[in-house]
Every structure is written in C-alpha cells, then in structure tokens.
Amino acid sequence: MRRRRSAPDARFVVFVPSWLDRAVIRVPLDPAGWPFIGGAVLLALVSSRVWSWPFALPAIVLAGFFVFFFRDPERRVVDRPDTVVSPADGRVMVAGPAVETAAPAGQWQQISIFLSPMDVHVNRVPASGRITEVSYKPGRFFAAYRPEAASENERSEIWIDHGGQMVVARQIVGVLARRVVCRARPGDEVRAGDRYGVMKFGSRMDVYLPLSAELRIKTGDVVRGGETVIAVLH
C-alpha cells in the first residue's frame, strides 16, 4: 500500500514597517490560493503604476481576503484508532439518519457541515484507512445549506475503507463555491486529519457513516477540521 503525503504548505510572508519592529507574519496557505493571491497582487501593482496607490487599495484588500480564505492552520489532530474527525470547519446542519434522496445506496448515518466564507476551507480526511473510490459529479449551484444541494450540486466524493467499515466524505459546492479540489486518489493510505483538498468560497461537507457508529455531535454544533471528534466507529 502507498501513503499519499498531504499537500505541502505554502507560505505567505508579510513584512510590516520598521516601527512595528519588522515583525514577520507567516501564514500557511493551501496551494490553490496562490493564483488568486497572485492575480490580486498583480492587479494592485498595475493599478499603482498606471494611476496611483489609492487605486490599488481595493486589490490589496482583495489579496488580503484571499490570504485569509486560503489559510491552512496547523491542527492538533486526534489520533485514536476508531475516531472520526470533522473534515472541515463549520456548523453542523445534519446529525442523524441519512437523507435517503442524497445518500449513497445502503443504510447510513449522516453528518453535514456548512462552511461560511469565513471558515477555513481546507478539507481533512475524516477516518483512517484506504481510499477505495474517488468520484466527481458535475451539477448545479444551489446554496449549500439547502437540502437539495446534497444531491443536485457539483460534488466530489471519497470512500474510505476503515477495517471493513466504509466512511464516505463528500465535498459539495455552493452558490459562491464553484469548484472543489480533491487531491485524494484510489489506493491512498490515509490517516484521520490528513489534508486532502479544498473548497472555494463557501460550501458544505457531508460525511456518511455506518449505522453502528456513535455520533458525538449534534445539529448546531460548531466543529473544527481535524480536531473535533464527530463520531466513533464500533
């Protein structure tokens, strides 16, 4: 078996003025953010050269937003054999029996997490095991919190074999999030909390678990990717 390494951290370095003691702020970023940040910085430079610095301010603010959005902070990942960790930051929308019209075939429990544009959008593997299937399905762009988003929206899905128990993680786009990045591949050996992708600008994560799993969260809870234990597999 092979183990796919998590995507390497990118680093964005900001030098502040000398009157702030020339501190250096290092912000870990997901690599998917660099084209957006670079484009905004380029726009700021062009605006400042063609007109003046005040005209560059909107692009500078935009670059700052992209840095914030694509941040990829380190997390203290829970490393216990049968735990299922949250694959994303956000608020729990569903925690219980799966919605049959959207769930994979079979009997499942479902946990759905809504990510606002202010949440970290880097996604993490919910359970340790071997990835047996990765799929992508084009679709529509309903608001991610709407029930039909799970079955109608564009999405990417990974299946994880955890000692014979299957765990499914589904990345779902929303109105603002128009693309998912999934770096997982069939055959990858993964651990709970490994980074495996990112969703751009507000979206949703669904996790499907066996009926025997013990849920540890409830609707309305706020969770953190890689840190919050959302279920235990039995």
LINUR-V794800 format. One record per pair of residues at least 12 apart in sequence whose C-alpha atoms are under 6 Angstrom apart, sorted by sequence separation. I is the first residue (numbers start at 1). GAP is how many residues later the second one is. D is the distance in Angstrom with one decimal. If there is no record, write none. Layout:
BEGIN
i/gap/d
I/GAP/D
I/GAP/D
END
This chain:
BEGIN
i/gap/d
13/12/5.8
44/12/4.5
97/12/4.5
98/12/4.6
140/12/5.8
141/12/5.3
157/12/5.7
184/12/5.7
13/13/5.0
96/13/5.4
97/13/5.8
139/13/5.7
140/13/4.3
157/13/4.3
183/13/5.3
217/13/5.4
12/14/5.8
96/14/5.5
139/14/4.5
140/14/5.7
156/14/5.7
183/14/5.5
216/14/4.9
12/15/5.4
44/15/5.0
95/15/5.8
139/15/4.0
156/15/5.1
182/15/4.5
216/15/4.9
11/16/5.8
44/16/6.0
95/16/4.6
138/16/4.4
155/16/5.4
181/16/5.1
215/16/4.2
11/17/4.9
94/17/5.2
137/17/5.7
155/17/4.5
181/17/5.2
214/17/5.3
10/18/5.7
11/18/5.9
94/18/4.9
137/18/5.4
214/18/5.1
9/19/5.9
10/19/5.0
40/19/5.3
93/19/5.3
136/19/5.9
154/19/5.8
180/19/4.6
213/19/5.6
92/20/5.8
93/20/5.6
136/20/4.4
213/20/4.6
10/21/5.9
92/21/4.5
135/21/5.7
179/21/6.0
213/21/5.8
91/22/5.4
135/22/5.2
40/23/5.1
90/23/5.8
91/23/5.4
134/23/5.7
177/23/4.7
90/24/5.4
134/24/4.6
177/24/4.4
90/25/4.6
133/25/5.7
176/25/5.3
177/25/5.1
37/26/5.1
133/26/5.2
176/26/5.7
177/26/5.7
132/27/5.7
131/28/5.6
37/29/5.8
131/29/4.5
174/29/4.8
89/30/5.9
130/30/5.5
144/30/4.4
173/30/5.0
89/31/5.9
129/31/5.9
130/31/5.2
143/31/4.9
129/32/5.3
142/32/5.7
143/32/5.0
172/32/5.1
129/33/4.5
141/33/5.2
142/33/5.7
193/33/4.4
141/34/5.2
171/34/5.0
88/35/5.2
170/35/5.6
87/36/5.4
170/36/5.0
33/37/5.5
87/37/4.5
169/37/5.8
87/38/5.7
169/38/4.6
87/39/5.1
168/39/5.6
30/40/5.6
86/40/5.8
168/40/5.0
29/41/5.5
85/41/4.8
167/41/5.8
29/42/4.5
30/42/5.8
84/42/5.2
167/42/5.2
28/43/5.7
29/43/4.9
84/43/5.0
28/44/5.2
102/48/5.6
102/49/4.7
133/53/5.2
132/54/5.0
131/55/5.1
132/55/5.9
131/56/5.3
131/57/5.4
130/58/5.7
130/59/4.5
144/59/5.5
129/60/5.9
144/60/5.7
129/61/5.5
128/62/5.4
128/63/4.0
128/64/4.6
127/65/4.3
126/66/5.1
125/67/5.2
125/68/5.1
124/69/5.0
125/69/5.3
124/70/5.2
124/71/4.3
123/72/5.8
124/72/5.6
123/73/6.0
123/74/5.1
122/75/6.0
123/75/5.3
122/76/4.3
121/77/5.6
121/78/5.6
117/84/5.3
117/85/4.6
116/86/4.9
115/87/5.5
115/88/5.2
115/89/5.6
114/90/4.6
113/91/5.6
113/92/5.1
112/93/5.7
112/94/4.3
111/95/5.7
111/96/5.1
110/97/5.7
110/98/4.7
109/99/5.6
108/100/5.9
109/100/5.0
108/101/5.5
108/102/5.2
109/102/5.7
108/103/5.5
77/116/5.7
95/123/5.5
95/124/5.7
94/125/5.6
93/126/5.3
92/127/5.1
92/128/5.1
91/129/6.0
92/129/5.4
91/130/5.7
91/131/4.4
90/132/5.7
90/133/5.6
89/134/5.5
89/135/4.3
89/136/4.9
88/137/4.0
87/138/4.9
86/139/4.8
86/140/5.6
85/141/5.4
86/142/5.6
85/143/5.6
85/144/4.4
86/144/5.8
84/145/5.8
85/145/5.4
84/146/5.8
84/147/5.0
84/148/5.8
77/149/5.0
78/149/5.8
83/149/4.6
77/150/5.1
82/150/5.7
76/151/6.0
82/151/5.1
4/184/5.5
3/185/5.2
2/186/5.8
3/186/4.4
2/187/5.8
6/189/5.4
END
